[in-house]
Amino acid sequence: MDPALLRERELFKKKALSTPTVEKRPASSQSSSSKKKKAKVDREGSTGSKHSSDTSNGSFNLKALSGSSGYKFGVLAKIVNYMKTRHQHGDTHHLTLEEILDETKLLDISVKQKQWLMIEALASNSKIEVRDGKYAFKPKHPLKDKKALLRLLDRHDQLGLGGLLLEDVEEGLPNAQKALKALGDQIIFVMRPDKKKILFYNDKHCQFVVDEEFQKLWRSIPVDSMDEEKIEDYLKRQGISSMQDTGPKKPMPIQKRKKPGTQKKRRFKTHNDHLSGVLEDYSDGVPKK
């Protein structure tokens, strides 16, 4: 290669290395990063202003929802739960609305909401009893003490109505756990498939010892796949008569017989009234002359 060209190339390289260069970032990355920073600043500012308004308000959950229906029903639920709790603790006397609001610390509700509670909400609630303008909790089974519970269970047993749900008993019996513990073996607990407990009256007159051989014989006969008609047919084939129509039968009414000779003579209408003076009666025979 020509030496002159080589010298020019070396000079060009030296000049290029001595000149500083600055690289510029893409415009898209700058705009996206600026948007992110702006959004973050706006979010922080909005949360800060929201927090400041909440702290200055003091009772956000109560006042922010004062005009919504959710707040009204929340107040109603709080009152019903409070009345239930005080009933379970033995406080069964009635309270006025002002006393309820005072004890539940709901003193800042409006006059319109008070009217709604008095006229509509509490008056029509199935768990609230209204008497002379005062309110009390109304359980499914109002029970005063353990003796009342035992009488109710006994009546259900005698009438074949079954047992009572434990949650219903706890709802209506003040200090229920203490009363159930005091009753001891006078009641029986049975667990349902849905894990709910049922209370039954323990009738000790029905307790007797069954021979073990008879128990084995009883359990050896499967009847799961048989209905009432099949069981009855099986008993007939074995020469065993099933119980049917065991209830008291009503006596048949006795028909009174009519006495002979008491029949009234029939009366016949006469159609020849205009010939009453001309015709003669021959029902007794022809008269002798």
TORKOL-4160 file (C-alpha; in steps of 0.2 Angstrom, whole numbers, padded with zeros to 4 digits, m for minus):
289
<pt num="1" X="0000" Y="0000" Z="0000"/>
<pt num="2" X="0005" Y="0018" Z="m0003"/>
<pt num="3" X="0014" Y="0025" Z="0012"/>
<pt num="4" X="0005" Y="0042" Z="0010"/>
<pt num="5" X="m0012" Y="0033" Z="0012"/>
<pt num="6" X="m0005" Y="0024" Z="0027"/>
<pt num="7" X="0000" Y="0040" Z="0035"/>
<pt num="8" X="m0017" Y="0048" Z="0032"/>
<pt num="9" X="m0026" Y="0034" Z="0040"/>
<pt num="10" X="m0016" Y="0035" Z="0055"/>
<pt num="11" X="m0019" Y="0053" Z="0057"/>
<pt num="12" X="m0038" Y="0050" Z="0055"/>
<pt num="13" X="m0038" Y="0037" Z="0069"/>
<pt num="14" X="m0029" Y="0049" Z="0081"/>
<pt num="15" X="m0041" Y="0063" Z="0077"/>
<pt num="16" X="m0056" Y="0052" Z="0079"/>
<pt num="17" X="m0050" Y="0045" Z="0096"/>
<pt num="18" X="m0046" Y="0063" Z="0102"/>
<pt num="19" X="m0064" Y="0069" Z="0098"/>
<pt num="20" X="m0077" Y="0066" Z="0113"/>
<pt num="21" X="m0094" Y="0058" Z="0109"/>
<pt num="22" X="m0111" Y="0058" Z="0119"/>
<pt num="23" X="m0124" Y="0045" Z="0117"/>
<pt num="24" X="m0142" Y="0050" Z="0119"/>
<pt num="25" X="m0156" Y="0038" Z="0127"/>
<pt num="26" X="m0171" Y="0033" Z="0117"/>
<pt num="27" X="m0186" Y="0046" Z="0120"/>
<pt num="28" X="m0198" Y="0032" Z="0124"/>
<pt num="29" X="m0189" Y="0026" Z="0139"/>
<pt num="30" X="m0188" Y="0044" Z="0146"/>
<pt num="31" X="m0207" Y="0047" Z="0143"/>
<pt num="32" X="m0212" Y="0030" Z="0152"/>
<pt num="33" X="m0200" Y="0033" Z="0167"/>
<pt num="34" X="m0207" Y="0051" Z="0169"/>
<pt num="35" X="m0225" Y="0044" Z="0168"/>
<pt num="36" X="m0221" Y="0032" Z="0182"/>
<pt num="37" X="m0213" Y="0045" Z="0193"/>
<pt num="38" X="m0228" Y="0056" Z="0190"/>
<pt num="39" X="m0241" Y="0042" Z="0194"/>
<pt num="40" X="m0231" Y="0038" Z="0210"/>
<pt num="41" X="m0231" Y="0056" Z="0216"/>
<pt num="42" X="m0250" Y="0057" Z="0212"/>
<pt num="43" X="m0254" Y="0041" Z="0221"/>
<pt num="44" X="m0244" Y="0046" Z="0237"/>
<pt num="45" X="m0252" Y="0063" Z="0237"/>
<pt num="46" X="m0270" Y="0056" Z="0236"/>
<pt num="47" X="m0267" Y="0043" Z="0250"/>
<pt num="48" X="m0259" Y="0057" Z="0260"/>
<pt num="49" X="m0274" Y="0068" Z="0258"/>
<pt num="50" X="m0286" Y="0053" Z="0261"/>
<pt num="51" X="m0277" Y="0048" Z="0277"/>
<pt num="52" X="m0277" Y="0066" Z="0283"/>
<pt num="53" X="m0296" Y="0067" Z="0280"/>
<pt num="54" X="m0299" Y="0051" Z="0289"/>
<pt num="55" X="m0288" Y="0056" Z="0304"/>
<pt num="56" X="m0297" Y="0073" Z="0305"/>
<pt num="57" X="m0314" Y="0064" Z="0304"/>
<pt num="58" X="m0311" Y="0053" Z="0319"/>
<pt num="59" X="m0325" Y="0041" Z="0315"/>
<pt num="60" X="m0325" Y="0037" Z="0297"/>
<pt num="61" X="m0334" Y="0020" Z="0297"/>
<pt num="62" X="m0349" Y="0028" Z="0306"/>
<pt num="63" X="m0351" Y="0045" Z="0297"/>
<pt num="64" X="m0345" Y="0040" Z="0279"/>
<pt num="65" X="m0359" Y="0028" Z="0278"/>
<pt num="66" X="m0373" Y="0038" Z="0287"/>
<pt num="67" X="m0383" Y="0040" Z="0272"/>
<pt num="68" X="m0382" Y="0022" Z="0265"/>
<pt num="69" X="m0394" Y="0007" Z="0268"/>
<pt num="70" X="m0379" Y="m0003" Z="0273"/>
<pt num="71" X="m0377" Y="0008" Z="0288"/>
<pt num="72" X="m0395" Y="0006" Z="0293"/>
<pt num="73" X="m0395" Y="m0012" Z="0293"/>
<pt num="74" X="m0378" Y="m0013" Z="0302"/>
<pt num="75" X="m0386" Y="m0003" Z="0316"/>
<pt num="76" X="m0401" Y="m0015" Z="0316"/>
<pt num="77" X="m0389" Y="m0030" Z="0317"/>
<pt num="78" X="m0379" Y="m0022" Z="0331"/>
<pt num="79" X="m0395" Y="m0019" Z="0341"/>
<pt num="80" X="m0402" Y="m0037" Z="0338"/>
<pt num="81" X="m0385" Y="m0045" Z="0343"/>
<pt num="82" X="m0384" Y="m0034" Z="0359"/>
<pt num="83" X="m0402" Y="m0039" Z="0364"/>
<pt num="84" X="m0398" Y="m0057" Z="0361"/>
<pt num="85" X="m0382" Y="m0056" Z="0372"/>
<pt num="86" X="m0390" Y="m0047" Z="0386"/>
<pt num="87" X="m0405" Y="m0060" Z="0386"/>
<pt num="88" X="m0392" Y="m0074" Z="0387"/>
<pt num="89" X="m0384" Y="m0066" Z="0402"/>
<pt num="90" X="m0401" Y="m0066" Z="0411"/>
<pt num="91" X="m0406" Y="m0048" Z="0407"/>
<pt num="92" X="m0424" Y="m0051" Z="0400"/>
<pt num="93" X="m0432" Y="m0035" Z="0405"/>
<pt num="94" X="m0438" Y="m0023" Z="0391"/>
<pt num="95" X="m0429" Y="m0007" Z="0386"/>
<pt num="96" X="m0434" Y="0009" Z="0377"/>
<pt num="97" X="m0425" Y="0014" Z="0361"/>
<pt num="98" X="m0416" Y="0028" Z="0370"/>
<pt num="99" X="m0409" Y="0015" Z="0382"/>
<pt num="100" X="m0404" Y="0003" Z="0369"/>
<pt num="101" X="m0395" Y="0017" Z="0359"/>
<pt num="102" X="m0386" Y="0022" Z="0375"/>
<pt num="103" X="m0380" Y="0005" Z="0379"/>
<pt num="104" X="m0375" Y="0001" Z="0362"/>
<pt num="105" X="m0366" Y="0018" Z="0360"/>
<pt num="106" X="m0376" Y="0023" Z="0345"/>
<pt num="107" X="m0381" Y="0041" Z="0350"/>
<pt num="108" X="m0376" Y="0050" Z="0334"/>
<pt num="109" X="m0389" Y="0042" Z="0323"/>
<pt num="110" X="m0402" Y="0054" Z="0315"/>
<pt num="111" X="m0420" Y="0057" Z="0319"/>
<pt num="112" X="m0425" Y="0049" Z="0303"/>
<pt num="113" X="m0415" Y="0033" Z="0307"/>
<pt num="114" X="m0423" Y="0032" Z="0324"/>
<pt num="115" X="m0440" Y="0033" Z="0317"/>
<pt num="116" X="m0436" Y="0019" Z="0305"/>
<pt num="117" X="m0430" Y="0008" Z="0319"/>
<pt num="118" X="m0446" Y="0012" Z="0329"/>
<pt num="119" X="m0459" Y="0010" Z="0316"/>
<pt num="120" X="m0452" Y="m0002" Z="0304"/>
<pt num="121" X="m0436" Y="m0011" Z="0308"/>
<pt num="122" X="m0438" Y="m0017" Z="0326"/>
<pt num="123" X="m0457" Y="m0018" Z="0325"/>
<pt num="124" X="m0456" Y="m0031" Z="0311"/>
<pt num="125" X="m0441" Y="m0040" Z="0317"/>
<pt num="126" X="m0445" Y="m0058" Z="0321"/>
<pt num="127" X="m0431" Y="m0058" Z="0335"/>
<pt num="128" X="m0438" Y="m0043" Z="0344"/>
<pt num="129" X="m0453" Y="m0042" Z="0355"/>
<pt num="130" X="m0462" Y="m0025" Z="0357"/>
<pt num="131" X="m0472" Y="m0021" Z="0373"/>
<pt num="132" X="m0478" Y="m0004" Z="0378"/>
<pt num="133" X="m0465" Y="0005" Z="0367"/>
<pt num="134" X="m0451" Y="m0006" Z="0374"/>
<pt num="135" X="m0441" Y="m0019" Z="0366"/>
<pt num="136" X="m0434" Y="m0036" Z="0372"/>
<pt num="137" X="m0426" Y="m0051" Z="0363"/>
<pt num="138" X="m0438" Y="m0064" Z="0357"/>
<pt num="139" X="m0430" Y="m0082" Z="0356"/>
<pt num="140" X="m0438" Y="m0097" Z="0347"/>
<pt num="141" X="m0440" Y="m0106" Z="0364"/>
<pt num="142" X="m0442" Y="m0093" Z="0378"/>
<pt num="143" X="m0435" Y="m0103" Z="0393"/>
<pt num="144" X="m0434" Y="m0096" Z="0411"/>
<pt num="145" X="m0423" Y="m0109" Z="0419"/>
<pt num="146" X="m0418" Y="m0127" Z="0418"/>
<pt num="147" X="m0435" Y="m0134" Z="0424"/>
<pt num="148" X="m0443" Y="m0125" Z="0409"/>
<pt num="149" X="m0431" Y="m0134" Z="0397"/>
<pt num="150" X="m0434" Y="m0151" Z="0405"/>
<pt num="151" X="m0453" Y="m0149" Z="0404"/>
<pt num="152" X="m0452" Y="m0144" Z="0385"/>
<pt num="153" X="m0440" Y="m0158" Z="0381"/>
<pt num="154" X="m0452" Y="m0170" Z="0390"/>
<pt num="155" X="m0467" Y="m0163" Z="0381"/>
<pt num="156" X="m0458" Y="m0165" Z="0364"/>
<pt num="157" X="m0454" Y="m0183" Z="0369"/>
<pt num="158" X="m0472" Y="m0187" Z="0374"/>
<pt num="159" X="m0479" Y="m0180" Z="0358"/>
<pt num="160" X="m0466" Y="m0188" Z="0346"/>
<pt num="161" X="m0459" Y="m0171" Z="0341"/>
<pt num="162" X="m0441" Y="m0175" Z="0343"/>
<pt num="163" X="m0427" Y="m0165" Z="0351"/>
<pt num="164" X="m0422" Y="m0147" Z="0351"/>
<pt num="165" X="m0407" Y="m0139" Z="0343"/>
<pt num="166" X="m0393" Y="m0134" Z="0355"/>
<pt num="167" X="m0391" Y="m0117" Z="0347"/>
<pt num="168" X="m0410" Y="m0113" Z="0349"/>
<pt num="169" X="m0409" Y="m0118" Z="0368"/>
<pt num="170" X="m0393" Y="m0108" Z="0370"/>
<pt num="171" X="m0402" Y="m0093" Z="0362"/>
<pt num="172" X="m0418" Y="m0094" Z="0373"/>
<pt num="173" X="m0411" Y="m0100" Z="0390"/>
<pt num="174" X="m0401" Y="m0088" Z="0401"/>
<pt num="175" X="m0385" Y="m0095" Z="0406"/>
<pt num="176" X="m0388" Y="m0110" Z="0396"/>
<pt num="177" X="m0371" Y="m0119" Z="0398"/>
<pt num="178" X="m0373" Y="m0119" Z="0417"/>
<pt num="179" X="m0391" Y="m0125" Z="0416"/>
<pt num="180" X="m0386" Y="m0140" Z="0404"/>
<pt num="181" X="m0372" Y="m0145" Z="0415"/>
<pt num="182" X="m0384" Y="m0145" Z="0430"/>
<pt num="183" X="m0396" Y="m0156" Z="0421"/>
<pt num="184" X="m0383" Y="m0170" Z="0419"/>
<pt num="185" X="m0390" Y="m0186" Z="0413"/>
<pt num="186" X="m0408" Y="m0180" Z="0412"/>
<pt num="187" X="m0404" Y="m0175" Z="0394"/>
<pt num="188" X="m0396" Y="m0183" Z="0379"/>
<pt num="189" X="m0385" Y="m0175" Z="0366"/>
<pt num="190" X="m0385" Y="m0182" Z="0348"/>
<pt num="191" X="m0374" Y="m0176" Z="0334"/>
<pt num="192" X="m0382" Y="m0174" Z="0317"/>
<pt num="193" X="m0373" Y="m0177" Z="0301"/>
<pt num="194" X="m0371" Y="m0158" Z="0299"/>
<pt num="195" X="m0362" Y="m0157" Z="0316"/>
<pt num="196" X="m0377" Y="m0149" Z="0325"/>
<pt num="197" X="m0381" Y="m0155" Z="0342"/>
<pt num="198" X="m0399" Y="m0160" Z="0346"/>
<pt num="199" X="m0405" Y="m0162" Z="0364"/>
<pt num="200" X="m0417" Y="m0176" Z="0369"/>
<pt num="201" X="m0426" Y="m0180" Z="0385"/>
<pt num="202" X="m0419" Y="m0195" Z="0394"/>
<pt num="203" X="m0434" Y="m0205" Z="0399"/>
<pt num="204" X="m0427" Y="m0217" Z="0412"/>
<pt num="205" X="m0443" Y="m0227" Z="0412"/>
<pt num="206" X="m0439" Y="m0234" Z="0395"/>
<pt num="207" X="m0422" Y="m0240" Z="0400"/>
<pt num="208" X="m0421" Y="m0259" Z="0402"/>
<pt num="209" X="m0408" Y="m0273" Z="0399"/>
<pt num="210" X="m0410" Y="m0283" Z="0382"/>
<pt num="211" X="m0403" Y="m0300" Z="0381"/>
<pt num="212" X="m0387" Y="m0301" Z="0371"/>
<pt num="213" X="m0393" Y="m0316" Z="0361"/>
<pt num="214" X="m0409" Y="m0306" Z="0356"/>
<pt num="215" X="m0398" Y="m0291" Z="0351"/>
<pt num="216" X="m0388" Y="m0302" Z="0339"/>
<pt num="217" X="m0403" Y="m0310" Z="0332"/>
<pt num="218" X="m0411" Y="m0292" Z="0329"/>
<pt num="219" X="m0395" Y="m0286" Z="0320"/>
<pt num="220" X="m0393" Y="m0301" Z="0309"/>
<pt num="221" X="m0409" Y="m0297" Z="0299"/>
<pt num="222" X="m0405" Y="m0283" Z="0286"/>
<pt num="223" X="m0419" Y="m0272" Z="0282"/>
<pt num="224" X="m0410" Y="m0257" Z="0273"/>
<pt num="225" X="m0416" Y="m0262" Z="0256"/>
<pt num="226" X="m0434" Y="m0266" Z="0261"/>
<pt num="227" X="m0449" Y="m0255" Z="0262"/>
<pt num="228" X="m0464" Y="m0257" Z="0273"/>
<pt num="229" X="m0474" Y="m0268" Z="0260"/>
<pt num="230" X="m0459" Y="m0280" Z="0258"/>
<pt num="231" X="m0457" Y="m0281" Z="0277"/>
<pt num="232" X="m0476" Y="m0285" Z="0279"/>
<pt num="233" X="m0475" Y="m0298" Z="0265"/>
<pt num="234" X="m0460" Y="m0306" Z="0273"/>
<pt num="235" X="m0469" Y="m0307" Z="0290"/>
<pt num="236" X="m0485" Y="m0315" Z="0282"/>
<pt num="237" X="m0474" Y="m0328" Z="0274"/>
<pt num="238" X="m0467" Y="m0332" Z="0291"/>
<pt num="239" X="m0484" Y="m0334" Z="0298"/>
<pt num="240" X="m0482" Y="m0318" Z="0308"/>
<pt num="241" X="m0496" Y="m0305" Z="0308"/>
<pt num="242" X="m0491" Y="m0287" Z="0308"/>
<pt num="243" X="m0500" Y="m0273" Z="0318"/>
<pt num="244" X="m0513" Y="m0264" Z="0308"/>
<pt num="245" X="m0527" Y="m0253" Z="0313"/>
<pt num="246" X="m0522" Y="m0253" Z="0331"/>
<pt num="247" X="m0531" Y="m0237" Z="0335"/>
<pt num="248" X="m0548" Y="m0235" Z="0343"/>
<pt num="249" X="m0562" Y="m0239" Z="0331"/>
<pt num="250" X="m0577" Y="m0228" Z="0331"/>
<pt num="251" X="m0593" Y="m0237" Z="0335"/>
<pt num="252" X="m0605" Y="m0238" Z="0320"/>
<pt num="253" X="m0621" Y="m0229" Z="0323"/>
<pt num="254" X="m0636" Y="m0240" Z="0326"/>
<pt num="255" X="m0651" Y="m0238" Z="0315"/>
<pt num="256" X="m0668" Y="m0237" Z="0323"/>
<pt num="257" X="m0681" Y="m0249" Z="0317"/>
<pt num="258" X="m0698" Y="m0242" Z="0313"/>
<pt num="259" X="m0712" Y="m0250" Z="0323"/>
<pt num="260" X="m0725" Y="m0259" Z="0312"/>
<pt num="261" X="m0742" Y="m0251" Z="0311"/>
<pt num="262" X="m0737" Y="m0233" Z="0313"/>
<pt num="263" X="m0737" Y="m0229" Z="0295"/>
<pt num="264" X="m0748" Y="m0215" Z="0290"/>
<pt num="265" X="m0761" Y="m0217" Z="0277"/>
<pt num="266" X="m0757" Y="m0208" Z="0261"/>
<pt num="267" X="m0768" Y="m0194" Z="0255"/>
<pt num="268" X="m0772" Y="m0193" Z="0237"/>
<pt num="269" X="m0777" Y="m0177" Z="0228"/>
<pt num="270" X="m0795" Y="m0176" Z="0221"/>
<pt num="271" X="m0797" Y="m0169" Z="0204"/>
<pt num="272" X="m0816" Y="m0170" Z="0202"/>
<pt num="273" X="m0821" Y="m0156" Z="0215"/>
<pt num="274" X="m0834" Y="m0149" Z="0204"/>
<pt num="275" X="m0843" Y="m0166" Z="0204"/>
<pt num="276" X="m0843" Y="m0168" Z="0223"/>
<pt num="277" X="m0862" Y="m0168" Z="0224"/>
<pt num="278" X="m0865" Y="m0180" Z="0209"/>
<pt num="279" X="m0852" Y="m0194" Z="0212"/>
<pt num="280" X="m0854" Y="m0207" Z="0225"/>
<pt num="281" X="m0840" Y="m0216" Z="0235"/>
<pt num="282" X="m0840" Y="m0235" Z="0233"/>
<pt num="283" X="m0823" Y="m0239" Z="0242"/>
<pt num="284" X="m0833" Y="m0249" Z="0255"/>
<pt num="285" X="m0843" Y="m0258" Z="0243"/>
<pt num="286" X="m0859" Y="m0256" Z="0235"/>
<pt num="287" X="m0872" Y="m0250" Z="0247"/>
<pt num="288" X="m0887" Y="m0261" Z="0250"/>
<pt num="289" X="m0904" Y="m0255" Z="0246"/>
